Structures are given as C-alpha cells and as structure tokens.
C-alpha cells in the first residue's frame, strides 16, 4: 500500500472518530435541553408551571362532583449528591382542581456547603400536562450548609382538563418524582425562599 493510500485511510479514520465523539457530546448536551423543553411544556411526563389565578373557582370545583386522585411522592439523588432527600408524606388523596401543599426534606451530609438542583417528572406520562405546580423548590438552585436540614414545599393542583382527555381521565394515581443533582458552579445567591431551614448540625 502506498503512502498516499495510508494517509487517506488515516484521515478517514480520524474523521470518523471525530464525528463519533461529536455525536456523543451532542447526545449528552441534548439531555438537559430536552428536560428544559419538557418542563416548559409538560411533555414526556414532566409537570407544567401555573399561576395561582389558573386554579378553578368554587363553582367549577363543585361541578366536578368531588372526583379525587391519589398523588404519590418519590425522591432520588444523583451520584455525587451528598444529601439525604425524601418526602414528608409518601402520598396524598386530593380533589381534582384543589390546591394542595406537600413538603420534601433535604439534609446535607457534606462537610462544606453544597448546592443542588432538582429535576422532576410525573408518571404516567399522559398526566404530566395536567399536574400543575404553582410554587416549587425545583425552580431554583438550593444551597445547604454542612449538616443543614431544610423542608422544601411544592404547591400544586391537578388540572380539571384531565377529565376531558380520553387518554388521561381514567388515571386514578399520579407519581411526582424529584431527583437532586449536584451543581458544581452555583450562582452567587442565598438559599431560596422556597426552602425553610430546620436545623444546622454543624
């Protein structure tokens, strides 16, 4: 094989390797972008954000006939997240359209201040667009001092429009799940007002 042919093969191999690496990088970058898209739209089992003004009034609630749905609360931490994280209650049964409040508790087991951010979704996926959050700790980064414990609230309701969706109206249980990920370079800001300090063991 001539030198020219060898150089051509090397160039082809290097080009193929570069394309493969670029595709891997794009795949990793697309994950957070996809999550942001889902959280903005309720697509893929993520929840949507709503204003308090979107809550149905008393007359609309009466028209629903007291239909209820069970909400389960799930918690996870990603590798490298040095927190204990769990819901205060594992489940609630609520009326559709009713505003409710739930709490999650996080405790830092690290020796220094650490920052995390929560990613969330609901299951089944078809319920994502109807599970509406008014206030949530997941909208901002959360920073805990060494040994600190906070309770973090989420205010939510299930949109009555779920009853008009033939694919979702038979759902009788929704699971709200959060996973906390470590933030390596947190923004310089104090602990979110959405989190209430419980104790500092340090």
N, C-alpha and C positions, 0 to 999 in steps of 0.2 A: 504494500500500500504506500502510495506517495505521501510526502509531507503535506502536500496541499489537501489531500483527502483526509489525513489525520486531523489537520487544523479545522477542516469543515465539520468533522464529527465532534470535535471538542466544542466548537461554537454551538452546534445543535444541542449537545448535552447540557452546556451551561445555560442556554436559553430555556430549555425545558425545565431545568432545576429552578431558574428564576421565576418562571411562570407558576410552578408548583408552590413556591414559597409565597408569592404574591397572593395566590388563591387562598392559602391557609390564613394569611394575615387578614384578607378581606372577610373570610368567614368569621374570624374572631371579632373583628370590628363590627360586623353586621349584627351580632348578638345584642349589644346594648342599644343599637339604633332600632332594632326590631322591638325590643322591650319598651323603649320610649314611645314608639308608634302604637303599640298595643295598649299601653297605659293611657294614652291620649284618646283612644277610640273605643276601648272595651273589647278589641279584637283578640281572639286566641285565649280567652279565659281571664283576661285582666279586667280589673274594675275601672269604672269611669268616675270622674270627679264631678260633683254637682254643687250648686249653691243652695243655701237653706230655702231660698224662695221657690225652689223646684219641688219642695215637699207638697203632697196633696193636702187640701184643706179638710176640715172635719166632715163636710158633706160628702166629699169624694171618698173618704175613708169609710163612711157608713155605707156607701153604695157598694163597697167591696164585700160586704157581708161578713167581715171578720176573718177572712181567709188568712191562715198562718203558714209560716215556713220555718224550718229549723236551720240555724246557722251554726256551723262548726268552725272552730278556730284552731289553726295549725301554726307551728313555729319551727324554724330551722336556722342554722348558722352555717355559713360557708367556711371552708378550710381557711385557717388563719384568723378567723374572727374569735377573739378571746373574750366572748361574752356568754353568759347563760341567758337564754331568752325563751319565754313561754307565755301563753295567755293566762290571764287571771281565771277565766272560766273557759271550759272546753266547748260549751255550746249554749245557745240561747234559742228559744222559740219566740218568734216575733210576728206581729201582724204585718202583712204586706202594706207598704206605704207609710209605716210608722217609723219615726226617727228613734234610733237606739244608740247607746254608747257601750263600747267594750274597751277593755284595757289589756295591754301586754306589759310584761315586766322584764327588764333587762338588767343584768348585773355584770360589771366588768371584773374579770379575774386577772387582768393585766397589772403589771407593776407601775405603769405610767398611763397617762391619758390616751385614750383610743377613740377613733371616730368610725362610725359605720353608716351605711345607707341601706334601707330596706327595699327589696323588690317584692312585688306582690302579684298574686293571681287568684282566681276563683275556679272551682270546679263544681259542676260540669261547665265546660267551655261556653255553652249556649247561655248560661246565666250571667256571664261577665258583663254584658252591656246593660243589665238591669240592676246590678249591685252597685249602688251609687254612694260614694264617700263624700261627706261634707268637710270633715277635718280628719287629718291623718298624719302621724309621725313620719310616714314614708315620703312625704313631700319635701323633706329637708334632711340634711345630714344631722346625725346625732353624735354628740361627743360626751363620753363618760370619763371622769377621773378614776384613778386607781381604786378599785374596790367599791365604786359608787353603784347604787341601785336607783333606777327610775321606773315609774309607771307611765306608759305611753298610751294615750287614748286614741280611739278611732270612732268617729261619729258617722253613721251610715243609715241607709234605708234601702229597701227593695222596691224598685220602681213598679207601680201597678201595671205598667205596659207589659210586664212579663205574662200577664193573664191573657193578653191578646195575641201572643206568639204561639202558634200551634206546636212549635218545637220545644218551647220552654214552659208552657203553662202547667204541665203535669209534674214539674220538678217540685219535690217536697223537702229537699235538703241541699244547702249550698255550703261548700267549704271555702273559707277565706284563709289563705296561706301567705305567710311572710317568710322571707329569707334575708338575713342581715349579712352584708358583705363588708369587709374592711375597706376603708378609704385611706390610701397612702398619703395623699396630699390634700388634707381637708381645707376648706375655705376658712379664713380667719373670722369666725363669728362665734357667739356664745351658744350654749345649749338652747335648742328650740323651745319656745314657749309651750309647744305641744307635749313636752315631757315634764313630769313632776318628780322632783328629787325626793327619794325616800330615805336614804341613809348614805353615809360615807364610812366605809370600814377602814379606810386608810388613815 
